[in-house]
Amino acid sequence: MTATALPAAPDLSGSALVRAPERPEPGYWAGCPSVRYEPDHDRFLLTYRERRPRAADPSADGRDRGWRCAVAESRDGVEFRDLWSVERADLGSPSMERFALLRRDGGYLLHLSYVDPVDRRWRIDALRAGTPEAFDLAARTPVLTAAGTGTEGVKDPYLLEHDGGVRLFATVSRARAFTPEEQARAHAAADIHTTGLTVQPTALAGSTDGLRFTAPPGRAAEVLDVGPAGAWDAYESRITAVLPDGSGGWLALYDGSADASGNYEERCGLAASADLRAWHRLTPDGPWLDVRYADVVAARGRWYLYYEQTRPDGAHELRVAVLDEFAGLRP
């Protein structure tokens, strides 16, 4: 698949609401979906996040943000009921973002993305349980941290089973030399993504068990770079979903933004790879879809595309589109 053969974007006009925000106001979001379909149980499993504006609750010390994440179950892919949830206070964290779920080795893995309360940088931990209802925060395992990856933060995991192991795609804040003033404000708000101080490409790590991951440090782990200066994705290139392209290669959905001002309103592009390591952007001139955090699964002979979308009132909601074809591919 090449840039000259870019597939048509799907029609989302018939999509359905999965989760609405708490309030119809800017800063209130329901989104960050990550989805799995289990054919043997004929059910969908979804992780999602709820967010509030900064300082919506005075007791939150100005850091309300991603306050709750959940694992939910559905029989039809639209109506979900929560099986398990966590609030940021349970982690002592200023904020949480995208989680990722994987069924493996007779149980379930859940990767958590949250701000480390110690150094105020994004990190990823993992939980393992026999069922999606049974995750125990006390048993979480560190997976990737800023210090361990040689970055300024690592977040938003996407898990892919491949060649008997697990591949973890995650957004990293690329490390660089800061001036004293830049260093002081890099993590002052516990979210370097809003500062514009460094770019946010996607990196790759590997594991045999989904708990212990290895990757080269720093830029050597990056597999999808940001676009060139002035591009619509010059600030961020966050892989959110990966699927076979039908020709022995891979297709990825990724979120992009031109600069820090688009951090809350990224849009979706396409990238391609032959080996999961070297990715090239198929959408260098503009986004493919006006949504963020898109994930897609094949189920019951159709595609289910989940995504977070901005509403006219400024809030974000979680939606699903059920499609016969996606990016030129049949399920």
CORBELJO-V264852 format. One record per residue. N is the residue number from 1. RES is the residue in one small letter. OMEGA is omega in whole degrees, -180 to 180 (NA if undefined). BURIAL is # if it has 16 or more other C-alpha atoms within 10 Angstrom, else .. Layout:
N|RES|OMEGA|BURIAL  N|RES|OMEGA|BURIAL
//
This chain:
1|m|-176|#  2|t|-180|.  3|a|-180|.  4|t|180|.  5|a|-178|.  6|l|-179|.  7|p|178|#  8|a|176|.  9|a|-179|.  10|p|175|#  11|d|-177|.  12|l|-175|.  13|s|179|.  14|g|-178|.  15|s|-178|#  16|a|177|#  17|l|176|.  18|v|178|#  19|r|175|#  20|a|176|#  21|p|179|#  22|e|-178|#  23|r|179|.  24|p|-175|#  25|e|177|#  26|p|179|#  27|g|176|#  28|y|-175|#  29|w|161|#  30|a|-175|#  31|g|-176|#  32|c|-174|#  33|p|168|#  34|s|-168|#  35|v|173|#  36|r|173|#  37|y|-180|#  38|e|-178|.  39|p|-177|.  40|d|176|.  41|h|-176|.  42|d|180|.  43|r|175|#  44|f|173|#  45|l|-173|#  46|l|165|#  47|t|179|#  48|y|-178|#  49|r|171|#  50|e|-177|#  51|r|173|#  52|r|177|#  53|p|173|#  54|r|176|#  55|a|174|.  56|a|176|.  57|d|-178|.  58|p|-180|.  59|s|-177|.  60|a|179|.  61|d|176|.  62|g|-172|.  63|r|-175|#  64|d|170|#  65|r|-179|#  66|g|-170|#  67|w|-176|#  68|r|173|#  69|c|-176|#  70|a|168|#  71|v|-175|#  72|a|-177|#  73|e|178|#  74|s|175|#  75|r|-177|.  76|d|179|.  77|g|-178|#  78|v|-180|#  79|e|-177|.  80|f|172|#  81|r|-178|.  82|d|174|#  83|l|-174|#  84|w|178|#  85|s|179|.  86|v|174|#  87|e|-175|#  88|r|179|#  89|a|179|.  90|d|179|.  91|l|-175|#  92|g|-170|.  93|s|173|#  94|p|-177|#  95|s|173|#  96|m|176|#  97|e|-170|#  98|r|171|#  99|f|177|#  100|a|-176|#  101|l|178|#  102|l|174|#  103|r|-174|#  104|r|174|.  105|d|176|.  106|g|179|.  107|g|-177|.  108|y|172|#  109|l|175|#  110|l|177|#  111|h|-177|#  112|l|176|#  113|s|-177|#  114|y|178|#  115|v|178|#  116|d|-179|#  117|p|-178|.  118|v|-176|.  119|d|176|.  120|r|176|#  121|r|-179|#  122|w|179|#  123|r|178|#  124|i|173|#  125|d|180|#  126|a|172|#  127|l|175|#  128|r|180|#  129|a|179|#  130|g|179|.  131|t|180|.  132|p|179|#  133|e|-165|.  134|a|-180|.  135|f|-178|#  136|d|-178|.  137|l|-179|.  138|a|-177|.  139|a|-175|.  140|r|-178|#  141|t|175|#  142|p|180|#  143|v|179|#  144|l|176|#  145|t|178|#  146|a|-178|#  147|a|-177|.  148|g|-179|#  149|t|-178|#  150|g|-179|#  151|t|175|#  152|e|178|#  153|g|180|#  154|v|-172|#  155|k|172|#  156|d|-177|#  157|p|167|#  158|y|-175|#  159|l|179|#  160|l|174|#  161|e|-177|#  162|h|177|.  163|d|177|.  164|g|179|.  165|g|-179|.  166|v|174|#  167|r|180|#  168|l|172|#  169|f|-179|#  170|a|174|#  171|t|177|#  172|v|171|#  173|s|-173|#  174|r|179|#  175|a|173|#  176|r|179|.  177|a|178|.  178|f|168|.  179|t|177|.  180|p|179|.  181|e|179|.  182|e|179|.  183|q|-178|.  184|a|-177|.  185|r|-176|.  186|a|-177|#  187|h|-179|#  188|a|179|.  189|a|179|.  190|a|175|#  191|d|-177|#  192|i|-179|#  193|h|-178|#  194|t|-171|#  195|t|-175|#  196|g|-176|.  197|l|179|#  198|t|-177|#  199|v|-171|#  200|q|176|#  201|p|176|#  202|t|177|#  203|a|-177|#  204|l|174|#  205|a|-179|#  206|g|-178|#  207|s|173|#  208|t|-175|.  209|d|-180|.  210|g|180|#  211|l|-179|#  212|r|-175|.  213|f|176|#  214|t|177|#  215|a|173|#  216|p|-177|.  217|p|171|.  218|g|-172|#  219|r|180|#  220|a|180|.  221|a|-176|#  222|e|-178|#  223|v|173|#  224|l|-178|#  225|d|171|#  226|v|179|#  227|g|180|#  228|p|179|.  229|a|-180|.  230|g|180|.  231|a|-179|#  232|w|-179|#  233|d|-176|#  234|a|-176|#  235|y|-176|#  236|e|172|#  237|s|-172|#  238|r|177|#  239|i|-179|#  240|t|179|#  241|a|179|#  242|v|178|#  243|l|177|#  244|p|-177|.  245|d|179|#  246|g|-178|.  247|s|180|.  248|g|178|.  249|g|-173|.  250|w|176|#  251|l|178|#  252|a|166|#  253|l|178|#  254|y|176|#  255|d|178|#  256|g|171|#  257|s|-176|#  258|a|-179|#  259|d|-175|#  260|a|-180|#  261|s|178|.  262|g|-175|#  263|n|-179|#  264|y|-176|.  265|e|178|#  266|e|176|#  267|r|-168|#  268|c|174|#  269|g|179|#  270|l|174|#  271|a|-178|#  272|a|180|#  273|s|174|#  274|a|-171|.  275|d|-178|.  276|l|-178|#  277|r|-179|.  278|a|-178|.  279|w|173|#  280|h|-175|#  281|r|176|#  282|l|-175|#  283|t|-177|#  284|p|-173|#  285|d|-180|.  286|g|-178|.  287|p|179|#  288|w|-180|#  289|l|179|#  290|d|179|.  291|v|177|#  292|r|179|#  293|y|180|#  294|a|173|#  295|d|-174|#  296|v|175|#  297|v|173|#  298|a|-179|#  299|a|174|#  300|r|176|.  301|g|179|.  302|r|174|.  303|w|174|#  304|y|-178|#  305|l|179|#  306|y|-178|#  307|y|174|#  308|e|-176|#  309|q|177|#  310|t|180|#  311|r|177|.  312|p|-180|.  313|d|178|.  314|g|175|.  315|a|177|#  316|h|177|#  317|e|180|#  318|l|-176|#  319|r|175|#  320|v|173|#  321|a|179|#  322|v|-168|#  323|l|174|#  324|d|-179|.  325|e|178|.  326|f|-180|#  327|a|180|.  328|g|-176|.  329|l|170|.  330|r|-180|.  331|p|NA|.
//
